[in-house]
Structures are given as structure tokens and as C-alpha cells.
């Protein structure tokens, strides 16, 4: 299966994981409104046929609800994102199959349907080239994906392999398989404070909140990963295309090169961003080299360590250093 291009850069522990292309600051208004419809109201047909989109197994997701309904939910339960459109013929073949399989899973995984016409920034986030595109999210990370309307046996096999791989990491899978309600971990108010600050765009407050956690728990991996994400989000917000022009005009200006790399990464030009900093490492020495190397390693931490682009850049970095 192919990994979604460009998505891992904004994945991970907190809402910064997927914030570069999608505004995650709003509440779960649309999905919550659908679930709270009066029982007597006539059910609305789903956009592409099959199970109702507001059932427990199938939810509609928008840019505003993506953080809560996909990222946060995936910390406990496998979330399969179905990127579709009303005009897409193969989508209408695939979506009902996914909806039925989600209902059969008893809560081991949930299908999150995203209309790419109504939510283009989510499609951009995943680097979608064609639809239907299906992306599996677990633990806040994209873990696998495919495009096109696969036969049902292949989809069942794909889902089974994902559930096997994630069963010990996502408690909701085993709980669903054992017929129990998924057990949600109690919220840590320290993380809640940091996440709320991030969602309202107060990156300084979010950074300070995570730093306070690390002052007490220096080995807290979630806080460390989140801090890297927040710092990048703050830099990315300030970056613009002129950074690349400044870097081209001043190849020895480290600030310009770093700013250009941040801008490229925010624009999902991942390989270009990594290659830029590897080349700067190659032609510098001493404190300058160490500064750029440290920045590049921090950018790696925005991604899944197994991402092929990270692995390639790490090899190139080692070659540049030694």
C-alpha cells in the first residue's frame, strides 16, 4: 500500500499534527449537530449511499471537526478517512462497502467521510491526487493508505493487517473485539491547556505549557513531540514565499536558509526542504553546521521515523557530516 504524500509532516501528538493545511481550532459543530438530531426527525440519506453518515461507525468530518473526530479519536481507535466526492463514480462503489465493514467492526475502527469538494484543505493536507483515497490514522499518525475502489476481499485484508498491527497500541480495538466499551484515558489538564492554546493560535502559551510539563517530566515523549510541532507551527505561520527568494540571493545566510526550509515544509515540499538543509550542512562547519544540523533533526521529528523521505534525508545528512 502507498503512504499518503506529505501528510506525516503535520501528524502526531497534538493538533499541530495536522494543522498546516487545516484549521483545527473550531469545535465539533457539524458532526455533533448530526448526532444530536431528534429521534423523530426523518433520517437524511448519506451522500454516497450505504450506512447513515451519523451512525457510530460512520461519521462525516469537516475541516472544523477534523482535530476532534479524527486526530483525537485515533489515539484510542483506528480511524479510516474516506476522501470522496458526489461526482466520483468509484467513490459510490467503495463507500458503501467501507460503511458496511465499519458497522461490522463493532467499534474496532470508525469510518470518517470527507467530501473533498466541501473540504479541499483536508485533501490538500494528504496530497490527494485522485479519489477515492483512503487513509488509515492511528495514534495521530497516518499509517497506511490506498487509492481507487479495491475489491472487498482486499479491503478486508488491509483492515485486518492494520488492526493486527495496532491492537496493542489502540485500546479501543481490543475493547471492541472483546465486546467492551472502549476505555478512554482521562484527560491530562496540562495537555488540555496546551492544546486549547494551540487551537486558538496562541503558540507562545502552548509552548510554555508543554515546557512546564517537561520541567516536571523531562522524559515525557508526548510533550516533547508536541513541543516540536508547536514550535514549527509558529515558525510556519510567519514564513512566506519571499524566504525562498532571500535564500537564493544569500546562500551563506543561515537564517534565510532555515526560513526557506520551514516555508517549503509548510508547503509540503518535504524533500526540497530536507535537501536544502543537507546542502547547507555540507558546506558549513563548526557552530554554523551544528545549528543547521540541529534544525534539520527537529524537522525530522515532525514525521513518522519510518517515512521514506526522512530515512533518505538522514542518509544524506550522514554523508554530508562524514
Residue, then its C-alpha position, 0 to 999 in steps of 0.5 A: x500500500x502507498x503512504x499518503x504524500x506529505x501528510x506525516x509532516x503535520x501528524x502526531x501528538x497534538x493538533x499541530x499534527x495536522x494543522x498546516x493545511x487545516x484549521x483545527x481550532x473550531x469545535x465539533x459543530x457539524x458532526x455533533x449537530x448530526x448526532x444530536x438530531x431528534x429521534x423523530x426527525x426523518x433520517x437524511x440519506x448519506x451522500x454516497x449511499x450505504x450506512x447513515x453518515x451519523x451512525x457510530x461507525x460512520x461519521x462525516x468530518x469537516x475541516x472544523x471537526x477534523x482535530x476532534x473526530x479524527x486526530x483525537x479519536x485515533x489515539x484510542x481507535x483506528x480511524x479510516x478517512x474516506x476522501x470522496x466526492x458526489x461526482x466520483x463514480x468509484x467513490x459510490x462503489x467503495x463507500x458503501x462497502x467501507x460503511x458496511x465493514x465499519x458497522x461490522x467492526x463493532x467499534x474496532x475502527x470508525x469510518x470518517x467521510x470527507x467530501x473533498x469538494x466541501x473540504x479541499x484543505x483536508x485533501x490538500x493536507x494528504x496530497x490527494x491526487x485522485x479519489x477515492x483515497x483512503x487513509x488509515x490514522x492511528x495514534x495521530x499518525x497516518x499509517x497506511x493508505x490506498x487509492x481507487x475502489x479495491x475489491x472487498x476481499x482486499x479491503x478486508x485484508x488491509x483492515x485486518x493487517x492494520x488492526x493486527x498491527x495496532x491492537x496493542x497500541x489502540x485500546x479501543x480495538x481490543x475493547x471492541x473485539x472483546x465486546x467492551x466499551x472502549x476505555x478512554x484515558x482521562x484527560x491530562x489538564x496540562x495537555x488540555x491547556x496546551x492544546x486549547x492554546x494551540x487551537x486558538x493560535x496562541x503558540x507562545x502559551x502552548x509552548x510554555x505549557x508543554x515546557x512546564x510539563x517537561x520541567x516536571x517530566x523531562x522524559x515525557x515523549x508526548x510533550x516533547x513531540x508536541x513541543x516540536x510541532x508547536x514550535x514549527x507551527x509558529x515558525x510556519x505561520x510567519x514564513x512566506x514565499x519571499x524566504x525562498x527568494x532571500x535564500x537564493x540571493x544569500x546562500x551563506x545566510x543561515x537564517x534565510x536558509x532555515x526560513x526557506x526550509x520551514x516555508x517549503x515544509x509548510x508547503x509540503x515540499x518535504x524533500x526540497x526542504x530536507x535537501x536544502x538543509x543537507x546542502x547547507x550542512x555540507x558546506x558549513x562547519x563548526x557552530x554554523x553546521x551544528x545549528x543547521x544540523x540541529x534544525x534539520x533533526x527537529x524537522x525530522x521529528x515532525x514525521x513518522x521515523x519510518x517515512x521514506x523521505x526522512x530515512x533518505x534525508x538522514x542518509x544524506x545528512x550522514x554523508x554530508x557530516x562524514 
